[in-house]
Amino acid sequence: MVAWIILFVLVLVLVFVIGMYNSLVQLRVRADSAWSDIDVQLKRRHDLIPNLVETVKGYAAHEKGTFENIAKFRSQAMQATTPTKLSPRTSSPARSRACLRWRKIIRS
């Protein structure tokens, strides 16, 4: 009878050790999978950097052109003394009045 109890305790210890080993292996696999997911996300981000750089370059070119046009049109408006000296784009009377009002606002 004592032999059966010892055998039962040994089997219980063996099952406990096997269960613990399996849980440790499962945790290691989960950790490896998590690190792999992180690597995949970092690679995706690395692949997107050139697209982001090109987008920023395109927007910078657009801004440069916009600011150059603003400076050009502002200098034309400041140099204009009559509506006839305004550029062809502002040939309508409403636009001419708007430019003259803008010029008055800038001077004051």
QUIHU-V682211 format. One record per residue. N is the residue number from 0. SS is DSSP state (helix for helix, strand for strand, loop for the rest). PSI is psi in radians with two decimals (NA if undefined). NEAR is the number of other ideal C-beta (glycine too) atoms within 8 Angstrom. Layout:
# QUIHU-V682211
n:N ss:SS psi:PSI near:NEAR
n:N ss:SS psi:PSI near:NEAR
This chain:
# QUIHU-V682211
n:0 ss:loop psi:-0.69 near:4
n:1 ss:helix psi:-0.61 near:5
n:2 ss:helix psi:-0.67 near:6
n:3 ss:helix psi:-0.65 near:7
n:4 ss:helix psi:-0.76 near:8
n:5 ss:helix psi:-0.73 near:8
n:6 ss:helix psi:-0.72 near:8
n:7 ss:helix psi:-0.73 near:8
n:8 ss:helix psi:-0.74 near:8
n:9 ss:helix psi:-0.73 near:8
n:10 ss:helix psi:-0.74 near:8
n:11 ss:helix psi:-0.78 near:8
n:12 ss:helix psi:-0.74 near:8
n:13 ss:helix psi:-0.74 near:8
n:14 ss:helix psi:-0.71 near:8
n:15 ss:helix psi:-0.76 near:8
n:16 ss:helix psi:-0.75 near:8
n:17 ss:helix psi:-0.75 near:8
n:18 ss:helix psi:-0.73 near:8
n:19 ss:helix psi:-0.75 near:8
n:20 ss:helix psi:-0.75 near:8
n:21 ss:helix psi:-0.68 near:8
n:22 ss:helix psi:-0.64 near:8
n:23 ss:helix psi:-0.70 near:8
n:24 ss:helix psi:-0.73 near:8
n:25 ss:helix psi:-0.73 near:8
n:26 ss:helix psi:-0.68 near:8
n:27 ss:helix psi:-0.72 near:8
n:28 ss:helix psi:-0.72 near:8
n:29 ss:helix psi:-0.73 near:8
n:30 ss:helix psi:-0.76 near:8
n:31 ss:helix psi:-0.69 near:8
n:32 ss:helix psi:-0.72 near:8
n:33 ss:helix psi:-0.76 near:8
n:34 ss:helix psi:-0.63 near:8
n:35 ss:helix psi:-0.71 near:8
n:36 ss:helix psi:-0.68 near:8
n:37 ss:helix psi:-0.74 near:8
n:38 ss:helix psi:-0.71 near:8
n:39 ss:helix psi:-0.77 near:8
n:40 ss:helix psi:-0.71 near:8
n:41 ss:helix psi:-0.67 near:8
n:42 ss:helix psi:-0.70 near:8
n:43 ss:helix psi:-0.78 near:8
n:44 ss:helix psi:-0.72 near:8
n:45 ss:helix psi:-0.64 near:7
n:46 ss:helix psi:-0.44 near:7
n:47 ss:helix psi:-0.26 near:8
n:48 ss:helix psi:-0.79 near:8
n:49 ss:helix psi:-0.66 near:7
n:50 ss:helix psi:-0.72 near:7
n:51 ss:helix psi:-0.72 near:8
n:52 ss:helix psi:-0.75 near:8
n:53 ss:helix psi:-0.66 near:8
n:54 ss:helix psi:-0.77 near:8
n:55 ss:helix psi:-0.68 near:8
n:56 ss:helix psi:-0.75 near:8
n:57 ss:helix psi:-0.74 near:8
n:58 ss:helix psi:-0.66 near:8
n:59 ss:helix psi:-0.70 near:8
n:60 ss:helix psi:-0.71 near:8
n:61 ss:helix psi:-0.79 near:8
n:62 ss:helix psi:-0.73 near:8
n:63 ss:helix psi:-0.83 near:8
n:64 ss:helix psi:-0.70 near:8
n:65 ss:helix psi:-0.82 near:8
n:66 ss:helix psi:-0.62 near:8
n:67 ss:helix psi:-0.73 near:8
n:68 ss:helix psi:-0.71 near:8
n:69 ss:helix psi:-0.80 near:8
n:70 ss:helix psi:-0.73 near:8
n:71 ss:helix psi:-0.84 near:8
n:72 ss:helix psi:-0.58 near:9
n:73 ss:helix psi:-0.74 near:8
n:74 ss:helix psi:-0.63 near:8
n:75 ss:helix psi:-0.71 near:10
n:76 ss:helix psi:-0.63 near:11
n:77 ss:helix psi:-0.56 near:8
n:78 ss:helix psi:-0.30 near:7
n:79 ss:loop psi:2.31 near:11
n:80 ss:loop psi:-0.45 near:4
n:81 ss:loop psi:2.83 near:5
n:82 ss:helix psi:-0.35 near:10
n:83 ss:helix psi:-0.40 near:4
n:84 ss:helix psi:-0.07 near:7
n:85 ss:loop psi:2.80 near:12
n:86 ss:loop psi:2.82 near:6
n:87 ss:helix psi:-0.42 near:4
n:88 ss:helix psi:-0.40 near:5
n:89 ss:helix psi:0.68 near:11
n:90 ss:loop psi:-0.33 near:7
n:91 ss:loop psi:2.62 near:6
n:92 ss:helix psi:-0.65 near:6
n:93 ss:helix psi:-0.72 near:6
n:94 ss:helix psi:-0.66 near:11
n:95 ss:helix psi:-0.76 near:12
n:96 ss:helix psi:-0.68 near:8
n:97 ss:helix psi:-0.71 near:9
n:98 ss:helix psi:-0.70 near:13
n:99 ss:helix psi:-0.68 near:9
n:100 ss:helix psi:-0.72 near:8
n:101 ss:helix psi:-0.71 near:9
n:102 ss:helix psi:-0.71 near:11
n:103 ss:helix psi:-0.68 near:8
n:104 ss:helix psi:-0.71 near:7
n:105 ss:helix psi:-0.69 near:7
n:106 ss:helix psi:-0.56 near:5
n:107 ss:loop psi:NA near:4
